Amino acid sequence: MLCRRLSLPSSSSSSLLLTSKRCNSASKKRVVPSFIQKKTSSSVVCCSQLKVEDDIDNAEACELVNGAELEIGDGNDTIRASLFQAVKNNNGAGILLLTDIFGFEDSYTRDFAYRVACNGYNVLVPDLFRGDPWSKDQSQAQLEQWLAKHDPSRIAADIATATKWMVDEFMAADSSRKLGIIGFCYGGGRVLDVLARDQDSVFDTGVSFYGTRMNLSTASNVKVPVLFVTGDNDPLCQVSILNEFGNVIGNNSKVIVFEGRGHGFVHRPETPEEDADAEEAFMIMRNWLQNQLLE
């Protein structure tokens, strides 16, 4: 399968620059990127050269993370994707991250992918919307019309292309390596679709953050444990529905509910209170991935 690395844009405002609000996932303090070394084919973010608040031990800062733009697939099936890879202490496991409707170049999504990579993973974020993500300046009345332009079967095929690339890249040389899948909102719903179709058990686990447009009929086909995370004030992802999913899937799946939280609080926190819960949710996810993919 074709994989072509693309040169990074030179603009410092590009969303490819791997900014992170919290490089050290073990701390609730924020860190601000102050150094990014760019190359023609990839970028290297050195966490040790980030400005870290004084009360954080630099030894606790995350490892190096490589970032690269890719084109994967062939012909009309070619898609763009961003790859985030831990450089030091890379654990070999792969994570496919499915985005919300704002797409793979959204800074909040890249921030989250970067943090996951900081914990030793190889994170691939595909462009599910072929360069046409939802824009914040569009009216809510246009959402269904926008979604209608993105054929679910085409999106499923693009996810399959990204999955095959990950299998070829990370599992071909070492079959003991494992893959996980994470999704937010729209992508969180697609996590269940992907796992239901994954009868060869390519993925060992899934994490769905407040997934939308989920079909309960798919749950019985999911063969691996799934972590569901949502808030009890999210009309787009009701707790009762997630509990049904968890009960049908079984396999020690878990539903984690944050009191008073609405949609998007984990990767788009808007208040200090949401930020604290987002940090807790990240730690829950991190421990889940550790247990499912590395032990």
Secondary structure, DSSP 8 states (H G I E B T S, - for coil): --EEEE---S-TT-TTS---S-S-TT-SS-EE----EE-SS-EEE-GGGSEE-TTS-GGGS---EEEEEEEESSGGG-EEEEEEEE-TT----EEEEE--TT-TT-HHHHHHHHHHHHTT-EEEEE-TTTT----TTS-GGGHHHHHHTS-HHHHHHHHHHHHHHHIIIIISS-TT--EEEEEEHHHHHHHHHHHHH-TT--EEEEEEES--S--GGGGGG--S-EEEEEETT-TTS-HHHHHHHHHHH-TT-EEEEETT--TTTTTS--SHHHHHHHHHHHHHHHHHHIIIII-
